């Protein structure tokens, strides 16, 4: 064992006359451990929240929206053309509009989305999110001439309907009559209930067939083409390539542009929490400084004897740097293990519940990224190491003559 490490461990483990210094060392370890654990948990919480929201949003919407300046006359041809773009794995048309849905129990403003039932599951998770009924049931009419409609779970609960019931749709696009413009009204049959996991969709969106949406909203063609890509982080580049390759015929917008305010706010919140909780680690480092300063004062006679025996100042400095680094290392390891364990428990049993109307999800998943964990551990070790420099330097500059004068 190196001489410096031997002396450092002896100072740490051997009983002291002043137990107060030992108590400060223990408090230093606890402070560093609490700070590291809190920082790991905070980063895991924000990372899990961002990831869950991103996955829910990208499961409910497409990765890229494409509009054509001249209008989409033949969406089948446009779908075939866009599917030839590198990285695009799904394409489907859509018509968007507003409506009021009413039943005997309640009414609610909703967003109508007209889709091709055969192509929509290629760009969103609607097919996998059906709790009852099926997307294919949107095709055709029933014996009463009613078109099918898919409602979100929360919207269906608010309206008090289930599969097989009827709802009435009122749209702003009206019909001219002697009494003026009358809102267009249609009766639709609920053929399915879905749950995409986002309150925004489950409580305010309804899906109908493309043809029904055209008649309902007074449109003769789809509004846009939705695309799904293999790499979500490559969506901006693919969108730019589509626009550039079309000679200005297409206008494209990817998911990162549409949701930029949300994810920017979450990133800022993550950084603010990290900086705030990181101050706990600095408090632990300050405890290390006080512990080493008091230890230098207590061990001044030992330091003087070591110097008179030929120990150099750099080696004296290394002894106390090692002692402080060991305190920081023990606290960091304990804190890292504690943080990982608590994150696993919180995620496994879904202990952190949040308001679904604010964050769109009911609980927070905890995700510890290796890079985030490594940054926390290395930062804590660096802070603890820097805290040893001043007291170690003071110990190395101790004059043995002055220290032994009154011994």
C-alpha positions as CSV (number, residue, x, y, z in Angstrom):
1,X,0.0,0.0,0.0
2,X,1.4,3.5,-0.9
3,X,2.6,5.4,2.1
4,X,0.2,8.3,1.5
5,X,-2.8,6.0,1.3
6,X,-1.8,4.2,4.4
7,X,-1.6,7.4,6.5
8,X,-4.9,8.7,5.0
9,X,-6.7,5.5,5.9
10,X,-5.2,5.5,9.4
11,X,-6.4,9.0,10.0
12,X,-9.9,8.1,8.8
13,X,-10.3,4.8,10.6
14,X,-8.3,5.2,13.8
15,X,-10.1,6.5,16.9
16,X,-9.5,10.2,17.6
17,X,-9.3,12.2,20.7
18,X,-11.7,14.7,19.2
19,X,-14.8,12.7,18.1
20,X,-16.3,16.0,16.7
21,X,-14.0,15.8,13.7
22,X,-15.1,12.2,13.0
23,X,-18.7,13.4,13.2
24,X,-18.1,16.1,10.6
25,X,-16.5,13.4,8.3
26,X,-19.6,11.3,8.7
27,X,-21.8,14.3,8.0
28,X,-19.7,15.0,4.9
29,X,-20.3,11.5,3.6
30,X,-24.0,11.7,4.2
31,X,-24.2,15.1,2.6
32,X,-22.5,14.0,-0.6
33,X,-24.6,10.8,-0.7
34,X,-27.9,12.7,-0.3
35,X,-26.9,15.2,-2.9
36,X,-25.8,12.5,-5.5
37,X,-29.0,10.4,-4.8
38,X,-31.2,13.4,-5.1
39,X,-29.6,14.5,-8.4
40,X,-29.8,11.0,-9.9
41,X,-33.5,10.8,-8.9
42,X,-34.3,14.3,-10.3
43,X,-32.6,13.6,-13.6
44,X,-34.3,10.2,-13.9
45,X,-37.7,11.8,-13.2
46,X,-37.3,14.6,-15.8
47,X,-35.8,12.1,-18.4
48,X,-38.7,9.7,-17.8
49,X,-41.3,12.5,-18.1
50,X,-39.8,13.8,-21.3
51,X,-39.5,10.3,-22.8
52,X,-43.0,9.3,-21.8
53,X,-44.6,12.4,-23.2
54,X,-42.6,12.1,-26.4
55,X,-43.6,8.5,-26.9
56,X,-47.3,9.3,-26.2
57,X,-47.3,12.3,-28.5
58,X,-45.5,10.4,-31.3
59,X,-47.9,7.4,-30.9
60,X,-50.9,9.7,-31.2
61,X,-49.6,11.9,-34.1
62,X,-47.4,11.3,-37.1
63,X,-43.7,12.2,-37.3
64,X,-44.0,14.6,-40.3
65,X,-47.0,16.5,-41.8
66,X,-46.8,17.3,-45.5
67,X,-49.0,19.8,-47.3
68,X,-49.2,20.3,-51.1
69,X,-49.4,23.9,-52.4
70,X,-51.7,22.9,-55.3
71,X,-53.9,20.6,-53.1
72,X,-54.0,16.8,-52.8
73,X,-56.2,15.6,-55.6
74,X,-55.1,11.9,-55.6
75,X,-53.9,11.0,-52.2
76,X,-53.1,7.4,-53.2
77,X,-50.5,8.7,-55.7
78,X,-49.1,11.1,-53.2
79,X,-48.7,8.3,-50.6
80,X,-46.9,6.2,-53.1
81,X,-44.6,9.1,-54.0
82,X,-43.8,10.0,-50.4
83,X,-43.1,6.3,-49.4
84,X,-40.2,6.4,-51.9
85,X,-38.4,8.9,-49.6
86,X,-35.5,7.4,-47.7
87,X,-36.4,6.8,-44.1
88,X,-40.2,7.0,-44.6
89,X,-42.1,3.8,-43.5
90,X,-45.7,4.9,-43.5
91,X,-47.9,7.5,-45.1
92,X,-51.6,8.3,-44.7
93,X,-54.0,11.1,-45.6
94,X,-56.0,13.2,-43.1
95,X,-58.7,15.8,-43.0
96,X,-59.0,18.0,-39.9
97,X,-61.9,20.0,-38.7
98,X,-64.0,21.1,-35.7
99,X,-67.4,19.9,-34.6
100,X,-69.8,19.6,-31.7
101,X,-70.8,16.1,-30.6
102,X,-74.0,15.7,-28.6
103,X,-75.9,13.0,-26.9
104,X,-78.8,12.8,-24.5
105,X,-76.4,13.1,-21.6
106,X,-73.9,15.7,-22.6
107,X,-72.2,17.5,-25.4
108,X,-68.5,18.5,-26.1
109,X,-66.5,20.4,-28.7
110,X,-64.2,18.0,-30.5
111,X,-61.6,17.8,-33.3
112,X,-62.8,15.6,-36.2
113,X,-60.0,13.7,-38.0
114,X,-60.9,12.0,-41.3
115,X,-58.6,9.0,-42.0
116,X,-58.1,6.1,-44.3
117,X,-58.7,3.1,-42.0
118,X,-56.3,1.0,-44.0
119,X,-53.4,3.5,-43.9
120,X,-53.8,5.2,-40.5
121,X,-52.3,2.4,-38.4
122,X,-49.1,2.9,-40.5
123,X,-48.5,6.4,-39.1
124,X,-50.1,6.3,-35.6
125,X,-50.8,3.8,-32.8
126,X,-54.6,4.0,-33.3
127,X,-54.9,0.4,-34.2
128,X,-53.0,-0.8,-31.1
129,X,-54.9,1.6,-28.9
130,X,-58.4,0.2,-29.5
131,X,-60.1,-0.9,-26.3
132,X,-63.3,-2.0,-28.1
133,X,-64.3,-2.1,-31.7
134,X,-61.9,-1.8,-34.6
135,X,-60.5,0.9,-37.0
136,X,-61.8,-1.1,-40.0
137,X,-65.4,-0.6,-38.8
138,X,-65.2,3.0,-40.1
139,X,-65.7,1.7,-43.6
140,X,-69.3,1.6,-44.9
141,X,-72.6,2.3,-43.3
142,X,-75.0,0.3,-41.1
143,X,-78.5,-0.7,-42.0
144,X,-79.8,2.7,-40.9
145,X,-77.3,4.6,-43.1
146,X,-75.2,5.8,-40.1
147,X,-71.4,6.3,-40.6
148,X,-69.0,5.0,-38.0
149,X,-67.0,7.1,-35.6
150,X,-64.2,6.3,-33.1
151,X,-64.2,8.1,-29.7
152,X,-61.6,8.5,-27.1
153,X,-62.1,6.7,-23.8
154,X,-62.5,9.9,-21.8
155,X,-64.7,11.5,-24.4
156,X,-67.0,8.4,-24.5
157,X,-67.2,8.4,-20.7
158,X,-68.2,12.1,-20.7
159,X,-70.9,11.5,-23.3
160,X,-72.0,8.3,-21.7
161,X,-71.8,6.2,-24.8
162,X,-70.4,2.8,-25.8
163,X,-69.9,0.8,-29.0
164,X,-73.2,0.6,-30.9
165,X,-74.7,3.9,-29.5
166,X,-75.4,7.0,-31.7
167,X,-74.0,10.5,-31.4
168,X,-74.9,13.7,-33.3
169,X,-72.3,15.8,-35.0
170,X,-72.7,19.5,-35.7
171,X,-70.2,21.4,-37.8
172,X,-69.7,25.1,-38.5
173,X,-69.9,24.4,-42.2
174,X,-73.6,24.9,-42.7
175,X,-76.3,24.5,-45.3
176,X,-77.9,27.5,-46.9
177,X,-81.7,27.7,-46.1
178,X,-84.5,30.3,-46.1
179,X,-83.6,30.8,-42.4
180,X,-80.0,31.5,-43.2
181,X,-77.0,29.2,-42.8
182,X,-77.9,26.2,-40.7
183,X,-75.2,24.1,-39.0
184,X,-74.7,20.8,-40.8
185,X,-75.9,17.9,-38.6
186,X,-75.1,14.2,-39.0
187,X,-75.9,11.1,-36.9
188,X,-73.0,8.7,-36.5
189,X,-72.6,5.3,-34.8
190,X,-69.9,4.6,-32.3
191,X,-67.9,1.7,-33.7
192,X,-64.9,1.8,-31.5
193,X,-63.3,3.4,-28.3
194,X,-59.6,4.0,-28.2
195,X,-57.1,5.1,-25.6
196,X,-53.9,6.7,-26.9
197,X,-52.7,7.6,-23.4
198,X,-52.9,11.4,-23.9
199,X,-55.7,13.3,-22.4
200,X,-55.7,15.8,-25.2
201,X,-56.6,13.0,-27.7
202,X,-58.7,10.7,-25.5
203,X,-61.0,13.6,-24.5
204,X,-61.2,15.8,-27.6
205,X,-60.6,13.8,-30.8
206,X,-62.9,11.7,-32.9
207,X,-61.9,9.6,-36.0
208,X,-64.1,9.1,-39.0
209,X,-63.6,7.8,-42.5
210,X,-62.1,10.1,-45.1
211,X,-65.3,10.2,-47.2
212,X,-67.5,10.9,-44.2
213,X,-65.2,13.8,-43.1
214,X,-65.3,15.3,-46.6
215,X,-69.1,15.4,-46.5
216,X,-69.2,16.5,-42.9
217,X,-66.7,19.3,-43.2
218,X,-67.5,20.4,-46.8
219,X,-64.1,19.5,-48.2
220,X,-63.4,17.7,-51.5
221,X,-59.8,16.6,-50.8
222,X,-57.5,15.6,-47.9
223,X,-55.8,18.4,-46.1
224,X,-52.4,16.8,-45.7
225,X,-50.4,13.6,-45.7
226,X,-49.0,12.1,-42.5
227,X,-45.6,10.3,-42.5
228,X,-43.9,8.0,-40.1
229,X,-40.1,7.6,-40.2
230,X,-37.7,5.0,-38.9
231,X,-35.6,7.5,-36.9
232,X,-37.6,10.2,-35.0
233,X,-34.5,12.3,-34.6
234,X,-33.9,12.2,-38.3
235,X,-37.4,13.6,-39.0
236,X,-36.2,17.2,-39.5
237,X,-33.7,16.2,-42.1
238,X,-36.3,14.0,-43.9
239,X,-38.8,16.9,-43.9
240,X,-36.2,19.2,-45.4
241,X,-35.3,16.6,-48.0
242,X,-39.0,16.2,-49.0
243,X,-39.4,20.0,-49.5
244,X,-36.1,20.3,-51.4
245,X,-36.8,17.3,-53.6
246,X,-40.3,18.5,-54.6
247,X,-39.2,21.8,-56.1
248,X,-41.4,23.8,-53.8
249,X,-44.6,21.7,-54.3
250,X,-44.6,20.4,-50.7
251,X,-44.5,22.1,-47.3
252,X,-43.5,19.9,-44.4
253,X,-43.3,20.2,-40.6
254,X,-41.9,17.6,-38.3
255,X,-42.8,16.7,-34.7
256,X,-39.9,18.5,-33.1
257,X,-41.1,21.8,-34.6
258,X,-44.7,21.3,-33.6
259,X,-43.9,20.4,-30.0
260,X,-40.8,22.6,-29.5
261,X,-42.3,24.8,-26.8
262,X,-43.3,21.8,-24.7
263,X,-39.9,20.1,-24.9
264,X,-38.0,23.3,-24.5
265,X,-39.9,24.0,-21.2
266,X,-39.2,20.5,-20.0
267,X,-35.5,20.8,-20.8
268,X,-35.3,24.1,-19.0
269,X,-37.1,22.6,-16.0
270,X,-34.7,19.7,-16.0
271,X,-31.7,22.0,-16.0
272,X,-33.1,24.2,-13.2
273,X,-33.8,21.2,-11.0
274,X,-30.4,19.7,-11.6
275,X,-28.6,22.9,-10.7
276,X,-30.7,23.4,-7.6
277,X,-30.2,19.9,-6.3
278,X,-26.6,20.0,-7.3
279,X,-26.0,22.6,-4.6
280,X,-26.5,19.8,-2.1
281,X,-23.4,18.1,-3.4
282,X,-21.5,21.4,-2.9
283,X,-22.7,21.6,0.7
284,X,-21.3,18.1,1.2
285,X,-18.0,19.3,-0.3
286,X,-17.9,22.3,2.1
287,X,-18.3,19.8,5.0
288,X,-15.2,18.0,3.6
289,X,-13.3,21.2,3.7
290,X,-14.2,21.9,7.3
291,X,-13.4,18.3,8.3
292,X,-10.0,18.5,6.7
293,X,-9.2,21.9,8.1
294,X,-10.0,20.7,11.6
295,X,-8.0,17.5,11.0
296,X,-5.0,19.5,9.9
297,X,-5.2,21.5,13.1
298,X,-5.5,18.3,15.2
299,X,-2.7,16.5,13.4
300,X,-0.2,19.5,13.2
301,X,2.2,17.6,15.5
302,X,2.0,14.5,13.4
303,X,2.6,16.5,10.3
304,X,5.6,18.2,11.9
305,X,7.1,14.8,12.9
306,X,6.6,13.4,9.4
307,X,8.3,16.4,7.9
308,X,11.3,16.2,10.3
309,X,11.6,12.5,9.2
310,X,12.0,13.6,5.6
311,X,8.4,13.5,4.2
312,X,8.2,16.1,1.5
313,X,5.4,18.7,1.3
314,X,3.8,17.1,-1.9
315,X,3.5,13.8,0.0
316,X,1.9,15.6,3.0
317,X,-0.5,17.3,0.6
318,X,-1.3,13.9,-1.1
319,X,-2.2,12.4,2.3
320,X,-5.0,14.9,3.0
321,X,-6.1,15.0,-0.6
322,X,-6.5,11.2,-0.5
323,X,-8.4,11.5,2.8
324,X,-10.9,14.0,1.4
325,X,-11.2,12.1,-1.9
326,X,-12.0,8.9,0.0
327,X,-14.8,10.7,1.9
328,X,-16.1,12.0,-1.5
329,X,-15.8,8.6,-3.1
330,X,-17.7,6.7,-0.3
331,X,-20.4,9.3,-0.3
332,X,-20.7,9.3,-4.1
333,X,-20.9,5.5,-4.3
334,X,-23.5,5.3,-1.6
335,X,-25.5,8.1,-3.1
336,X,-25.3,6.6,-6.6
337,X,-26.5,3.2,-5.4
338,X,-29.3,4.8,-3.3
339,X,-30.5,6.9,-6.2
340,X,-30.6,3.9,-8.6
341,X,-32.4,1.8,-6.0
342,X,-35.0,4.4,-5.4
343,X,-35.5,5.1,-9.1
344,X,-36.2,1.4,-9.6
345,X,-38.7,1.3,-6.8
346,X,-40.5,4.5,-7.9
347,X,-40.7,3.2,-11.5
348,X,-41.6,-0.4,-10.7
349,X,-44.5,0.5,-8.4
350,X,-45.5,3.8,-10.0
351,X,-45.4,5.7,-6.7
352,X,-45.2,9.3,-8.2
353,X,-48.7,10.3,-9.4
354,X,-49.2,13.6,-11.2
355,X,-52.3,15.4,-12.5
356,X,-53.2,14.0,-15.8
357,X,-54.9,17.2,-17.0
358,X,-51.5,19.1,-16.7
359,X,-48.9,16.6,-17.8
360,X,-51.2,14.3,-20.0
361,X,-50.0,11.2,-18.1
362,X,-51.0,9.8,-14.7
363,X,-47.6,8.8,-13.3
364,X,-43.9,9.6,-13.8
365,X,-41.6,6.9,-15.1
366,X,-38.0,7.1,-13.8
367,X,-35.4,6.5,-16.5
368,X,-31.7,6.6,-15.6
369,X,-29.6,7.2,-18.7
370,X,-26.0,5.9,-18.4
371,X,-24.7,9.3,-19.6
372,X,-26.7,11.3,-17.0
373,X,-25.6,8.9,-14.3
374,X,-21.9,9.1,-15.4
375,X,-22.0,12.9,-15.4
376,X,-23.5,13.0,-11.9
377,X,-20.9,10.6,-10.5
378,X,-17.9,12.3,-12.2
379,X,-19.2,15.8,-11.2
380,X,-19.6,14.8,-7.6
381,X,-16.1,13.3,-7.5
382,X,-14.6,16.4,-9.1
383,X,-16.3,18.7,-6.6
384,X,-15.1,16.6,-3.7
385,X,-11.6,16.5,-5.1
386,X,-11.5,20.3,-5.6
387,X,-12.6,20.7,-2.0
388,X,-9.5,18.9,-0.7
389,X,-7.0,21.3,-2.4
390,X,-7.1,24.2,0.1
391,X,-6.8,22.2,3.4
392,X,-4.2,19.9,1.8
393,X,-2.1,22.8,0.7
394,X,-2.3,24.3,4.2
395,X,-1.1,21.1,5.7
396,X,1.8,20.9,3.3
397,X,2.9,24.4,4.2
398,X,3.0,23.7,7.9
399,X,6.3,24.8,9.6
400,X,7.5,21.9,11.8
401,X,9.5,24.2,14.0
402,X,6.4,26.2,14.9
403,X,4.3,23.1,15.3
404,X,6.8,21.5,17.8
405,X,7.8,24.6,19.7
406,X,5.6,24.0,22.6
407,X,5.5,20.2,22.5
